[in-house]
Amino acid sequence: MEYRKQAKLKIGAVELCDLPELGIEKLHMRVDTGAATSSLHVDNIEEYSKGEKNFVSFDLHPNIHNVDDIIRTAVEIEGTKTVKSSSADTEKRVVITTLLRLGGRQWPIKLTLTDRSEMTYMMLLGREAMEGKVLVDPEYENLLSVEDLDEEEDFPPDYEEE
């Protein structure tokens, strides 16, 4: 069987995504090509070690319409990153790796964890997570249909069958 490079997804300025490893489905995210890193709103961040590995536990709000709905989760820390906000403030953030499912495709992305409670969207998708995967048309929102979130492909990442 031969494979060729898969066409890039065309997405808008706002899209729905799943973060299946974190138990989040149909999350509205802001797509931001001006931001290098992606970020996710979490509360009650606690870092700890188990043996030689470092972990972070935190609270997620899987339903933006019900902030009382909370999932406590823990994942291995990928690293830390100093992030400069649009207001020129800097913040040191924990970085994790998790799967992003978008438009019937999925791939691992790095996410910084932070308090985005003052922002409209709980997640920001930065350009590092989009590289080689998507084309952004900022004129539109929600170019991908909700049904696409539930489809999975049997092809290797980045390729489709000819």
C-alpha positions, 0 to 999 in steps of 0.5 A: 500500500502506498501513502502520500502526504495528507492534505492540510485541514482548513480551519477557522479562527475558532474550532471545536476539538477533543483532548481525549487523553484529558477527557475533554470533548468538543472544546471551543478553542481560539486558533492563534497563528501569532502565538507560538505555544498552545495553552489550556486553562486549568486550576489548582496546579500542583507539581510533584515527583514519582521516582525520577519523573515529574508530574503535574495534577490540575483541575479541568473544566470539560464543559465551558457552560458548567464550570462546576463540572471539574475533572482532576487529572495528572500527567507527566511534565514535558518541561517548563517554558517562559511565555510572554503575553500580549501585554508583555508580562512573562510567566513560567508555565508547565508544559505537557504533551497530549493528543489533539483531535481535530477534523477527524485527525489526531496528533500530539501537541505541547500545551502550556497550563495556565489560568485563562479564566479572564479569556473567552476561550479555555484553549488557545491553539498556537502555531507550533501545534498547527505546523504542517497540519492545518491552514487557517482562514481567519475570516471564518469560525467553525469550518470543521463540522462537529461530526468530524470530531468523532471520526478517526482515520486508519492511516499513519499520521500525516498520510492518506491512502492513494 
